[in-house]
Structures are given as structure tokens and as C-alpha cells.
């Protein structure tokens, strides 16, 4: 019997693999042609000089799986046709970015001294200095990296020695949005179980994308200004605003979400989960702190006096647990589904990456190149999420809906372990007796090829600085001012 038949029944798999829908495993397995169980392909490294180059002469990714060159021509049907279609689509997207945003596409990702980039996003200059590649080049590398994982999956051996295949997800795949949502829902359940007077506040932080020379900022340096402002100044200001001398709250936690503007530059949303009464005025000093310490941040983009509520950088909502989870009571300041409310700020998911706007793709490429997490949680919030995971009996069956918590290793998990010489990729396995990681499987026209995972992961460089090319545009740290109505004598006649 071929490996494709050894799918394993749900009861044979460890609990963490139950997060993978059976249909997903079978979909992968059905794409695999029958091979002998002894795997005579040998298993080449997941990285190295023989890494598969799908895109002609461009440099292969340091994490691409590799296989010996077969020398065979590729037929114009089956998997090869799908490969070509996705690579053509990748080239179309890069061309679109170059045509619609040539000035932004030509900007280096970063010029800031010692910025750490994936090796694919850097270039060694003739003078021996390391510099950042252009935004368009990084977009091409990112989309190529994503394409490499379309036909990949994880292979496991269960205690009986049978092969079980599982999708090899990464954080840019459509289904990964469900993971973010699941974590938000886990935090929501734990938060609401403990809170007597639950409120959710959404803060929005941004900065000017124009540099002091009148050109576009380098996108990674622009986003780093916003993130550093939050880490070094805004977060301590939150402790002051919600501490013993601030608003009357019992406890609070936060998440941090970076998203893209319509021009592909980033900004930050900070959802706060607060037990206690809080008002917009309580959080205005936090926005003022950002304006003082983030030079390119201006009052016009953080106007908490704006007449339109959606234009303000602070949104406060009381949580009413008696509301139907999907309903509102007709006001903007009461919500019933915290997870859905916050998820609106995370961005789209559920559709293939290549079907999204080129601006979103350019933003994600920048995050990928700089290893920037798009969603993070405070330490205490993560503890609440972990507490939810420890009580799986109260959760729906994983895979049944968006609230199922993903429990299998992601591509990023594998990369992180492989890049650390002091750790083993086998750590990606949970504590399940008798289960073994059997490498990475790649499906092509000849069926499946197995690849070993070596201690060779992502390679990074630290670039040499050339900050004079991208000086931030410094805006005055003035606080927003209340709008004043202009009246004339005619208004009072009558």
C-alpha cells in the first residue's frame, strides 16, 4: 500500500494534529503519486546550493527546499501548469507595483544602521558595504518564497510507522487569519470571564510617509519609528493613564496589530481589553506622548477632536455580553463580539495572497524582510490565551470553525528551529510518544519528494547605514486642538 493510503484516522493522531481538518490532509495526499515506502529519493536538504530555483536566474531563497536537477522537460499540464500560472501571476504583481508606484517601488526597504534583514532583502555593494534591496526586489523575493510553499507539506510518522501528512502553513496563507481570530476569541473568553465592567479601546498610531527631502520614506524605517514610539514611550504612558493615578480600572491587557495604509505604508492599532470605566479623555495623554516622541507623527493624523468618529485615533466601546455575538444595540460605543470588533483591524484573510491588493503585498513583503510580527499580545494577554488552550474541553473541535486553535508547526516555527544550532527541528513536535517528524514533502509532476530539514534556516544581514538618504520629516509635537465654530451676527438675529 502506498504512503498516500496511510492517512491515519483521527483517533490515531496526536491531539495537536486534530487541528488539521481531515479534508486538508486528504487533499494533500491525493496530490501525491504512489511511491515505494522506502523513499529512494534520498531526501535532500531544505536549504543549500542545490535549492530549487523556480524563477530563472534570480537567487534562490535560503529556505527553499532543494532537489537534484532531474534535467527533464516540464510538461504543459498538471502541477507544472499550476506552477507556471502562479509564477506568471507573481511577475504580474511585481510589474503592477513598478508601474503604479515607481517612486515607492524604487525605495530601499531601509537605510538605518544595523537594521536586520533577511539575506534575500540585502545586497553587498562593490565597496564591501551591506545595503537594503529596493521595495520591488523584496516584493519579488517574498512572492517567490510564498510560491515555494504551495506544494509543500509536513510529513509525520505515527507510532505504527504510517505516514501522516499535514499542511505546512505560514502566516501569510489565507487560513492563518483564522489563527489570529482564534487567539483573539480565546483572549475574549478569558477576559470576559474575569471582567466585571468590560471595555475595549482601540488606539491608532501612525506617522508621515514623507521624508525631509520631500520623497517617500523607506518603509521599514517608517514603521520602526511607529513601533519604537509604542515600545519606548506609548506603552509606559498607558500604564500611567490606566494606573492607580489614572482611570478607575481594575486590570487591562493589550494586543499590537500593524496594518497597511492604502499606499502600502504601515500603521499600528492597539486594542486594549480593560476591566473598568474608561473614557476617550483618559487616553488622550497617550496620543500626546506619541506626538512628542515620534518625530514624523503629526496632530492632523491623530486628531481626537475630529467630528467623524472613524477619523479619531481613540475608540472606546463598552462590552455587553447579553447582546447577540454578532449584533450591536444601535450605538457605536457598545459591542457584543470583541473578537470580531478587533479582527476588523487585522485586515483581510480567507482569500489567496495573490488575490489581494499589490499595496498589501508590498507591506507584507516589508514585514517578511524585517521579520516584523503583524500581531503581538502583551505577556499577560498571552497568558490568558495559553490558559484557554490548556482547557481544550471548553473549546469547539479545532477545524470546525474559526475558533479552533491551530496546533501544528508553522513554516516560521520550522525556520526558527532550523536557524538555531543549539536547538533541533524535532522540537516542533509536541510531547507525543512515538511520533516523529519525517521531513518536508513536495508534490510535483513526478509525485512526492521528501526533503530533510537541516540546521540551516534563514540567513540575515545587518545593513550599513546611509540615513542621509532618508531623513524623517519632523513635525511639530503639538496636541490636537478642539474645533471651534465660526459665528456671525446674522446667526443671532431674528
N, C-alpha and C positions, 0 to 999 in steps of 0.2 A: 504494500500500500504506500503511495507517495505521501510526501510531507503535507501536501495540500489537504489530505484527508484527516490529519491529526490536529484538528482544531481544538480539541479538548472541550468537554462540557463545562457549563458554568460551575458546577459543583467541584470539578477537578482543578479549577484555577484558584489561586490565592485571592483573598478578598479585595486586594487593591486592584486586581485586573478586572473585577466586576464593574469598574467604572468605564470599561470599554464595551460599547454595545456589541452584541453578537453579530449584528449585521455588518458592522465595520470590520470585524475580524474576517468574516466570510468574504467580504468584498475584496480585501487584500489577498486572501488565499485563492480566490477564484481567478486572480490575475496571474497566478504562479503556475507555470507549466510543470508537469511531473518531472522530477529528478530523482536519482538514486539517493537513498538516505545517507550514504557515506560522504556526500558533498565533495566530489572530486575537484571542484573548482579551487579548492585550497584556501580561499579567504585572504584577500589582500588587505592592506592597511586602509583605514578610513581617511588617512591623510598621507601626503608624501609626494615624491617626484612623479609618480605614475598616476596622480589624481586625474580623474576623468575631466576632460575639457570639452564641455558641451558647446562652447561659443567660439570656436575657432582659435585664433592666436592669443586671446586675452589670457591673463594669468589665472591659473586655477585657484579656487578657494582653498584656504588651508584646512578646511574641514570637509572638503568634498570626498566622498568615497572613491576609491580607486580600483581599477581592474586592469589587467593586462590588455593591451590593444589587440583586438581579435583580427584586425585587418579586413574584416568582412564589410561589404557594402551594406548600407541600411535600406531596407525596402520602403516603399512609399505607402505603407499601410500599417495598421496595428499600432503598437506603442510608439514606433518611430514617427508615425504621422502626428501623434499627440505631442511627442517631444518637439517636433519642428513647429507645431502650431503655437505652443507656449513660448518657445524661443523667439518666434516671429513677433508674438504679442509683446514680449519683453522689449524688443528693439523698437516697436511702435511706441511704447510708452516713453522710452528714453528720448526718442525723436520728438514726441509731443512736448516733453519738458524743455528740450532745447529750442523748439520753435515758439512756444507760447511764453517762455520765461527765460530768454537768453542771458540776461544780466544775472539773474539768480542762479541759473544753472552753471555759470562760469565761476561763481564764488567758491573759494576753498571752504571746506567744512569748518576749519578752524585755523587760526594763526596764533593762538595763545600758547605760550611756552609750556612745555611738558604736558600738553593735552594728550591723553592716551587714546589711541585709535586702533581699530583692527588693522592688521597689516595690509589688507586689501584696500583700505582707505588712505594709505600713505604712499609716498614716493621718495626715493633717495635722489637728491639733486647732484649735479656734477661737482659742486663744492663739498660734497660729503654730508650736507645737512639733510635732515628728515623733515618733510613738509606734508601737508594735507593735500589729498587729491581734490578735484573740483566736485561740486554737488552732483553734476550729471554723471561723472565717473562712478561716484559712490552709489548713485541710484542704479546704475547698470550692474555693479557688483552685487548689490543687495538683491535685485530681482533674479540674478543668476543663481545666487545662493539659495533663494526660495525655490527656484525651479528644480534644483538638485534634489530636493526632498519630496517631490511629488510622487515618486515611485519607490520611496523608502519605507521600511517598517522595522520595528524591533522584533527580534526572534528570541524566544524563551524555550527552555526545555522543562517540562513539568516533572514531578517525581517519577513518573513512569517512562521518562525519556522521550515522550512525544513532543513534537514541535507545536508551539502556540505562537501565532503572530499577532502583533498589536500595532496599531497606528503609531507612527513616530511624530508626535506633534511638535510644533514650535509656536511661539507666542504670537505669530503673525497669521496663523491659519484661522479660517472662519470660526471653527468650533471653539477656539481658545477664548473668545469673548464670553462663552458660557462659563468658563473657569473664573473669570473676573466677576461675573454676575453671581456665581455660586459663593464666592468668598464674601461678596457684599451681603448676600442673603444670610450667610452664616453669622456675619457680624451683626446684622439687623436682629436676628432672633436672640442672640446673646445680649445685645444692648437693650432690647425691649423687655427681656425677662428681668433685667436688673433695674431699669429706669422707672422712676415714679412720675416724672414730668418730662417725657422725651421731646427734644427739639433737634432739628437738623439745620445746620447753617452751611451755605456754600460761599466760599471766598474765591475770587478770581484775580490772579496776578499776571501781569504781562509787562512788556517793555517795548520801546520803539525799535523797529526793524531797520531804521536809517542810521548810518554811521555819521561821524563828524565831517566826513568828506562829501556827504550827500549821496552816497551809494548804499547798496544793500549790505547789512551786517553778514558776517559769517554765521551760519545758522546755529552751529554748536556753541559758539561763544555767546550768542544772543540768549539761547536757552539756559546756558550755565549762569548767566547773570541773574536770571529769574530764580533758578534753583538755589543758588548761593544766598540770595536775599532771604528766601524762605528758611533755609537751614540755619543761617547765622543770626538773623535778626527777627524775622516774622514769627518763627516758632517760639522764641523767648517772649515776644510780645503777646502771643496767645496765652502763655502761662500767666502773664501779668493781667491780661484782660479777663481771664476766666479763673483767676486765683482767688485767694481769700480777700484781697482788696478790690476785686473786680465784680463781675456779675455774680448773682446768687445762684451758683450751680454746685451740684454735688460731685459730679465727675464728667469727664469728657475724653473722647478719643478722636483721632483724625485719620484720614487717608490722603494721599497725594496723587493727583492724576495730571499727567501732561498730555495735552492735545494740540492739534494744529489749527491755525487760522486758515482762512481761505487762500492765503498766499504761501502756505506751507511752513511758515514760521510757527514756533511753539508758544504756548502759554500754559498756565497751571491753574487747576481747580483744587481747592482744599475743602472737602466735605468734613464737617465737624459733627460728631454724634454727642449731644450734650444732654445730660440729665439735670434739668433746672430751667428756670425762666431766663431767657436771654433776648435782647433786642438788637436791632441793627446798630443803634448808637453805641452799644457796648463794644462792637467790633471795629468801629471807625478808627480808633487809635492804631489798630493792627495794620490797616491800609496805609495810614500815615507813616508808619515805620517803614513799610516797603518803599514809599516815595522818597523817604530820606536816605535810604541806604542802597537803592538800586538806581544808579545814575541815569540810565536811559528810560526809567519809568516816569510817566507824567500824569498830572491830575486829570487831564481830559479823558484818559482811558481808564481812570479809577474814580469816576465821579459818583459818589454815593448820594448825591443830591439830584441825579438825573431824573427827569419826570417819568421816563419809561422804566419800569421795574427791571426789565430784562437787560437794561444797559448798566445797571448798578453792579459794583463788584461784591456786594454783600446781599445774600438772600437768606431770610430766616423763615423757617416753617415749623409749626407745631405738628407732632405726630399724633394722629387719632387712631388708636388701634381698633376702634369699633367700626371704622369705615371699611367698606369692602376693599380688599387689597388693590384693586385697580381703579377705585373711584376717588374723586375729590368731592368736597362738600360745596363747591362753587366759589371758594375763595382761594387766593394764591398762597395764603400762609398756613394752610392745613393740608397735610398729605396722609395717605394711608399706606403707601408702599414705599418704604425708604429705599430698598434696593433699586426699584425702577426709577425713582427720582434721581439717585446718584448715577445710575447706569446711563442716563441720558447724556451725561457729561463725558463718558468714556469714549464715545464715538461709535461708528457703525461696526457691526460684525454680523456674521451669518451669510456673507457673500464672499466669493473668491477675492483674494487680494488684488488680482489683476483687473477686477471689475470696478475698483474704487478709483476715486479721482487721482490724477497724477500728483496733485498737491499733497494728498495724504500719503501717497507712496514716497514722495521726496522727504516728507517729515519722518516717516518710519525708517527710511534709509539712513537719515542722520542719527536717529536713536540707535539703530543697529550698529553703525560705525563707531559710536561712542559708548556702547554698552549702557545706554541710559534706560532705566526701568520706566515704563509708562504708567504703572500703577504700583504704589507702595502703601504700606499701612504702618501706623505707629506701633511701637513694641507692644503696648497694652492691647491695641486693637488686634494685632496678630495673635496674642494670647487668647483672646476671646474666640477668634476663628479656630485656633487649634483645639480649644475646649469643645467647640461644636463638632469638630472632626473626631474627637475622642468619644463622642456619644452618637455613633452612627445609627443606633437603633431608632433615633428620633428623626432621621433624615429619610427622604424618599430614596428609593433604589437608585443608585447612580446610573445615569444614562436614560432614565425615564423622562426627565425634563431638565431644564436649565439649572435646577438646584442641586443636581448630582455633582459631587465633588470629584474632580479628576484625580486619580490616584496612581497614574503611571508616569514613568520618567519622561520628561520632555527632552527635545533636542538640546536645549540650553543646559539641562542637567548633565547630559552626557558630555557636552563640550567642557563644562566647568570641571568635572571629574577627570576628564582626559588631559586637561591642561595642567593638572597639579601632579607633579612627580611623586608626591608623598601620599597620594590617595589612589584608589582603584575604582575603575568604572563599575565594578561589581557592587559598589555602594548604592548604585541606582536601584538595586533590588531591595524590596522591603524584607523584613525578617520572616521569611517563609522557608521552612525546611524543604530541601530537595529541589528547589527551583534554581535554574541557572540562566544567566544571560548568554545567548548563543550568537551574539553579534548583530550586525545590520544586514537586512535583506534588501536587494534592489531588483526590481522587476523590469526586464527589457524584452526585446523580441525573442530572446532565447530562453526566457523563463526567469528564474530567480538566481542571483549570485549572492553568496554570503561574504561579508567583509568583517574582518576582525576590527575591534576597537583598541587602538594602541594608546599609550600615554602621550599622545600628540594631539593637542587641541588647537584652539585659536591662538594665533600669534599676534602680538601687539607691538606698537612702536610708540614712543613719546616724541612728539614733534619739537623742532626748534622754533623758537618764537620769531614772529615778524609782526608784532602788534601794531606797528606804524601803518600797516596796510588796512587796518580795520579799527580805528579808534572809536569807541562808543560815543554816541551823541548824548551829551549831558543835558538833561532837562532840569528845570528848577524844582526843588523839593516842596513846592507849595502845596498846601492842603486844598482839596476841592472847596469851592465857595457855594453857599446857598444861592439858588436862582432868585433874582429879585424882579418883581413885575414893575413895568413902567406904566405909570398912570398919568393922565392928563386931567385938566379941569373939567373937560367935557364928560369924563366918566362920573363926575359927581353932580352934574347939572340935572335939573329936572324938577 
